[in-house]
Amino acid sequence: MQKPILILGACGQIGTELTMELRSKYGADSVVASDIREGGEALMASGPFELLDATNYDAIEDVVMHYEIDEVYLMAAMLSATAEKFPMRAWNLNMNSLFNVLNLAKDRKISKIFWPSSIAVFGPSTPKENTPQNTIMEPSTVYGISKQSGERWCEYYFNKFGVDVRSVRYPGLISWKTMPGGGTTDYAVEIYHQALENGRYKCFLKEDTQLPMMYMDDAIRATLNLMEADVSTIRVRSSYNLGSMSFTPQEIAKTIKAHIPDFQMEYQPDFRQQIADSWPSSIDDSYAKKDWGWEPKYDLKSTTSEMLKNLGGK
């Protein structure tokens, strides 16, 4: 039987879908969702929920003790574009929440942690094509700095205290179920909504900006695969590169036009362009493939079909 799981940040873009998938897999009562605010109707009705501030150690410890939690998925974070507007709030949330769960595990109050990193850990000096697992990391954003620091702390807690913390560097994520939460890759979700509603989209990145992306179903599957992998197979204790597809705004527009021929795209780059320019254009995820059998299922064409079909149905 699955021991109880706690999800911190369950109402965010990834957290919502992760909660529903874990409840479907292990049973509703085995998965406690939590966030600083309540989530959507489906999430709230699907199982236990606690209002919880991920920066409050005592509050998290109380929930962990009450439900006899064994695993924690820490999904609470302030993302790249929003973090640039509120740097200290972002640092406080992104770092203190991580220390809270790492210390719970160090004290043997929980046994396993999932913490997501991001392609934001890379910077302008990182090789952009097929970015290696181990490479130069000089992030130029608050979000990226917090994620790089988090990776180092995760590895430190594993080496020093034996904490079983596991992580992937998510690329940009595309989902029809939840709206994005203030990231630089959000255009790749907004574009589908606008294509269906207005037949046009004004993109905040240049037409030839290539970034690594992933359909949300693949991201959730990768997360569960990593957490279910035997501990002996996990060689990377900072964070695994995770790849799927890379494309530009121009290329995504072309796949939409195949379904909506009159779709119009215009470009008006803003401050997020500078963030995107500092990130990789493609990812080498050979470590994840070798260690725990990672393999994506969706490419750009199938992602566009899924997005337009499901959003059109909504």
N, C-alpha and C positions, 0 to 999 in steps of 0.2 A: 504493500500500500504506500502511496506517495505521502511523505511527511509534509506538513503544512508549508506553504509558500507565501511570502509577503511581497507585494509589488509596491514600491514607492514611486509616485508619479504615474499612477495607473490611468489618469485621464488625458494624458498627452497623446500625440500622434502615434507613437509606437506602443506606449503603455496600454492604450485602449484595446488594440488588436491582440497584443501579447496576453493580456488578461483573459480575453474571450477564448483564445486558443488554449491556454493552460487549463482553464475551467472545462473546456470541451474534452481535453485529454485526461485530466486527473480528477475531475469532479469539482463542482462549484464550491463545496465546503472546504476543499483542500487549498483554495487560493483566496487569500485576503487581499483585496484591492485597497489602495489608500492614495490620497492626494490632499493638497491644501484646499481644494474645492471639490464639490460633487461633480460627477461626470454625466454623460448622456443617459437617457432612460434605459437603454438596453444594458449598459454596463451596471448601473445601479440595481437593476432588477435581477441580475444574473448570479449574485452571490454576496458574501459579506463585504462590507466597506467600512473603512475608518477614515475620518478626517484627521490628517496627520501632516505636520510640517517636517520635511526631511532633514532640516537643520537642527531639530530638537532631539538630542540624544535620549533624554529621559522618556520622552513620549514614544519614540521608536522602541526603546527597551521594554516599556510597558506592554505594547502591542505584541512584541516578540514573546514575552513571558506568558501573556494571557492566552494566545493562540498556540503556544508551543511551536513557534516558527522554526523551520530547519534551514530553508533557503530564502535569500533576499535578492530580488531583481531591482536594482536601483536605476530607475528610468527618469527620475526628476533631474532637470537641468535647464539652464537658460541657453538657448541656441545662438548661433553665430551673429546673425544680423541684430537681434534684440540685445545681445550681450555688449555689442559695441556702443549701444546707447546708455547702458547701465553697467559699466565695468565692475564696480565693487559689489553690486548686488549679485552679478553673475558669478564672480569669484567666490563669494560667500556661499551661495547655493551649491555651486558645482563642486567645491572642495570640501566644505564642512559635512555635506551629506555623505560623501565618500568616506571621510574619516569616521563618521558615526558607524557605518556598517562594517568597515575594516576592524574597528575596535571591538565591536560585538563579536566578530569572528575570532579575533585574537584572544578574547576572554572565553571562547568556546560556548557562547550563547547561541550562535548559529553555526552551520557547518559549511555552507557554500554560498558564494556571491556571484551574481552576474552584474557587470558594470560596463556600459557601452562607451567606447571611445569613438573616434571620428577621423575622417580624412583631413579634418582641420588641424591635426597634429603636425602635418607637413607644412612647409613654407616655400617662399620664392626660391630658396637655394636647393630644394629637394629635386631630384630628377623627376621630370613631369611624366615621361612615358614609362609605362610598366613599372611604376614606383615600387622599389623592393621592400620586403618586410623590414629589413634593417638598413637604415639610410640616414642621411642628414635630416634633422628635424629642427627647424627654426621657425615655429609658427608666428604669424604676425597679427593674430587676433586674440582677444581676451578668451574666447571660447577655446581656441586651439591651444593657448598657453595652459588653460586649466585642464584640458584633456591630456596634454603631454605630461604635465605634473602628475595627474592622476595615474597615468601608465607607470610612471616611475615608483609611485607609492604602492601600487598594486604588486609590482614585482618585489619591492622591498618587503612588504608584509608576507608575501609567499616565502621568500628566502629566509627572513628573520624569524617568522612566527608560524610558518607552515599553513598560512591562510589559503584556502582553496578558492581563489578569486579568478574568474574567467572573463574574457573580454574580446570583442571584435571592434574593428574600426569601420563603422557604418559609412557607406557612401551616401549620396543623396537618395532619399526614399520617396517612393511614389505610391499613394494609396487613394482609393475612392471612398473609403469608409470614414476617414477623419481628415479634417483640414490641417495643413501644415502649421508649425508653431514658431515661425520667425527665423527660418534658416535661409541660407544663400541659394540653396537648390529648390526653394519653394516654387519657382516658376514652373517646374516640371509637373506640379500638381495643378496650380492655378490655370495653366494653359488649357487643360481639358474642360474645366468648369466654364471658362470664358468661351471656348470654342462652341460648346453646346448652348450656352445662354445668349451669346452675342454674335457669334460667328467671327470674332476677331480677338486679338490679344496684344497688349503692349508689354513687351518683355523688358525686364530691368537688367538683362545681360546682353552683350553683343552677340550677333548671329553665329559667330564661329567659336564661341567659348565652349570647349569640350570638357565635360566633367564626368566622373564615375557616378553611376546611378544604379538603383535596384528597385524592383517591384516589391512591395511590402510583404507579400506572401513568401518570397524568397528570404527576406530579412528575418521574419519570424521563424521560419524553418531552420535557418542557420543558427539562430540563438538557441533554439531547443536542441538541435544536434550537438552543439558545443557543450551545453549543460548536461546532456545525457552521455557524453563521451566518457570512456574510462579514464580515470585520473592519470594512468600511466601513459596515455597518448598525448597529453597536453604539454607540449614543449615550450610554448610561448606564454609567459606570465605577465607580459606588459599588455599587449593587445594584438590580435591577429588581423592582418590585412584581409579584407573581404571584398571580392570583386564580382561583377555581373556583366554590366554593359557600360559603354561610354558613348555619349552623343552630344551634339550641339543643339541650341535652340532651333537653328535652321533645319536640322535633321528631324527633330520631333515634329516640327510644323509640317514637314513633308509627309510623315506617316498619318497625321491628322487629315491632311488634304485628301488622302486616299479614301477617307470615309466622308469628309465634309469638303467637297471640291471648292466651295466659295470661301473657305476659311482664309482670313487675312491676318498677317503678322506684321507688327512694327516694332522697332527697337529704340528704347530710351534708357541706356545704361545709367545706373545710379551708384551710390557708394558700395553696393554689393559687388560691382564689377571688380573692384580692387581686391576684395576678399577672394572671389572666384579665381582671379589671375594668380593667386598665391598657392592654389591647390593643384594636385595632380590631375592629369587628363585621363590616365588609365592606371590600373592597379595590378600588381603581381600578387596573387593570393595562393601561390603554390604551397605554402606552409599549411594553410587551412585545408587544402585539398588532400595533402599527404597525411596530415595528423588525424583528422577526423572526418575525412571523406566529403568535404564540401563540394557541391556542384550546383550552380544556378539553373533554374528551369525557364526563366522568362528573358526574352530579348526585347528590343524596342518595339518591334512590330507586334508581338503578342501582348506587350504591356499596353500599347495604345488601343488595341482591340478590347482588352479587358476593361480599361478605364472608360472608354466611350460607351461600351455595352452596359456597364453597371451604373454609371452616372446617368445615362439616358433612361435607365429603368427607374432610378430614383425620382 
